[in-house]
Amino acid sequence: MTVTWGQGGPDLLVALDREAGSLGSQIQDQLRQAIRDQRLSPGERLPSTRRLAELLGIARGTVVEVYEQLLAEGYVESAVGSGTRVAVIPSPGAMAQRASRVPSAPTSSPRPVDFEYGIPDLRSVPLTDWSWAISKATQTLPTAQLGDEDAAGSRHLRDVITAYHRRVRAGCATAEDAVVVSGFRQGLTFALATLARHGIRRIALEDPGPREHDLIAQRAGMEPVPVPVDDQGLNVDRLRESGARAVLLTPAHQCPTGVALGPSRRRDLIAWADQVDGVIVEDDYDAEFRYDRQPVGSLQGLNSARVIALGSVSKTLAPAIRLGWVLAPPQFLHGIVKEKHLSSRGAPGLDQEALALLMETGRFDRHLRRVREIYRARRDVLADEVAHAFGPGRLQGLAAGCHAMLLLPTGSSERAVAQAAASRGVRVNPLGHYRFQTEDAEPLPPALVLGFGNVTEQEIRRGIRGIAEATRG
């Protein structure tokens, strides 16, 4: 069971076995070990006894006894008005040294801070709900559906996904327009191969944009061409000049700059597709995480005849739940289904049924609401730390998603700063990692891409301080 202390607080996997003895002893042991391992850091606030009891489904008195025992042993400290917090205790090496009075091995350094893009908060994955959904699927899925799936995937899941897309993303697809795939990249591979078979040989990609999409396009037999991105998203005028008949883009929260495709650009893009008999491939990867207002609607809702929309649960749940979908116009649907049939036997049927149950029972929405607040809190910490270390106006793309772009001081070398930060235990990607490697690429201000989905607030603070030190020297 994954326990979330509160908005933006630390998470901890607490595994309780009701047949393995005292629940209080199990919780004590796991909290002690988490504090020793620094998975719970000094100063971090633990939930109230009432809240933890509710999360674990146990009596409050049990949690009170756990906290009292840990307080007596010095693992936590308590003060009126500040709750129960993790105490500062000597590292395991220091305790061994004191006990034996002989020198011990140096204590390990803190866990590296990894600002990797595209990773959600893995400690907040709703494993209890997923376990329930898998169990329910095994109980309710008819045995007749345990064979090879429908070519397009589970009808139940396709109904649920398209209903969700209409409700949350302002789309207009139905189950007949959907194909279930094993993640976004598989869906993209099928879609681009289908476009190539329809004679579309040149595809425009955002520059900067998601990594390796150019390689996927080339493997499908297409020629990728870069189109620049500015503060309004993809430059549609430059798209017209490219000679492409297809474009792949991230309109709701551009990767990696974080901008949303502007309203006039959205209209111009749809007009371009009609003019060139073209296709828009929409990567709808994290639009649910919008903080300033309602998420921007899917392009698929503007012109379903010209848009292939792709989505997955890699950003909303976890990459390990390798399920995604393609919403395609009728003229491309058969080709995508055929590509799927020739390359795989489909996604796991029980997992498809479990995802459908998770979504239609409201558990998926509940999870999104919870992690949205966690990400909002982390985003706010990131903004405060960057403003303090670098000054105002240095972060872009904070309105949505789980990453932002940090503009470095003029004249900085992205690569040098990233390497210096790595030597300080902070991993971050230069903006150049997301660019086409062409000699005539338009220069951009130096910047770093910061993913904050899978880092704690404490790690964010430490990481930004490390980057600031790296820029100075």
Secondary structure as GFF3:
##gff-version 3
##sequence-region A 1 473
A	DSSP	beta_strand	2	4	.	.	.	ID=ss1
A	DSSP	beta_strand	11	13	.	.	.	ID=ss2
A	DSSP	alpha_helix	23	36	.	.	.	ID=ss3
A	DSSP	alpha_helix	49	56	.	.	.	ID=ss4
A	DSSP	alpha_helix	60	73	.	.	.	ID=ss5
A	DSSP	beta_strand	76	79	.	.	.	ID=ss6
A	DSSP	beta_strand	83	86	.	.	.	ID=ss7
A	DSSP	alpha_helix	92	100	.	.	.	ID=ss8
A	DSSP	beta_strand	113	114	.	.	.	ID=ss9
A	DSSP	three_ten_helix	122	124	.	.	.	ID=ss10
A	DSSP	alpha_helix	127	140	.	.	.	ID=ss11
A	DSSP	three_ten_helix	143	146	.	.	.	ID=ss12
A	DSSP	alpha_helix	155	169	.	.	.	ID=ss13
A	DSSP	three_ten_helix	175	177	.	.	.	ID=ss14
A	DSSP	beta_strand	178	181	.	.	.	ID=ss15
A	DSSP	alpha_helix	184	197	.	.	.	ID=ss16
A	DSSP	beta_strand	202	207	.	.	.	ID=ss17
A	DSSP	alpha_helix	213	219	.	.	.	ID=ss18
A	DSSP	beta_strand	223	230	.	.	.	ID=ss19
A	DSSP	beta_strand	233	234	.	.	.	ID=ss20
A	DSSP	alpha_helix	236	242	.	.	.	ID=ss21
A	DSSP	beta_strand	246	249	.	.	.	ID=ss22
A	DSSP	alpha_helix	263	276	.	.	.	ID=ss23
A	DSSP	beta_strand	279	283	.	.	.	ID=ss24
A	DSSP	three_ten_helix	299	301	.	.	.	ID=ss25
A	DSSP	beta_strand	307	312	.	.	.	ID=ss26
A	DSSP	beta_strand	324	327	.	.	.	ID=ss27
A	DSSP	alpha_helix	330	343	.	.	.	ID=ss28
A	DSSP	alpha_helix	349	360	.	.	.	ID=ss29
A	DSSP	alpha_helix	363	390	.	.	.	ID=ss30
A	DSSP	beta_strand	395	396	.	.	.	ID=ss31
A	DSSP	beta_strand	403	407	.	.	.	ID=ss32
A	DSSP	alpha_helix	414	423	.	.	.	ID=ss33
A	DSSP	beta_strand	426	427	.	.	.	ID=ss34
A	DSSP	beta_strand	429	430	.	.	.	ID=ss35
A	DSSP	three_ten_helix	431	434	.	.	.	ID=ss36
A	DSSP	beta_strand	447	451	.	.	.	ID=ss37
A	DSSP	alpha_helix	457	472	.	.	.	ID=ss38
###
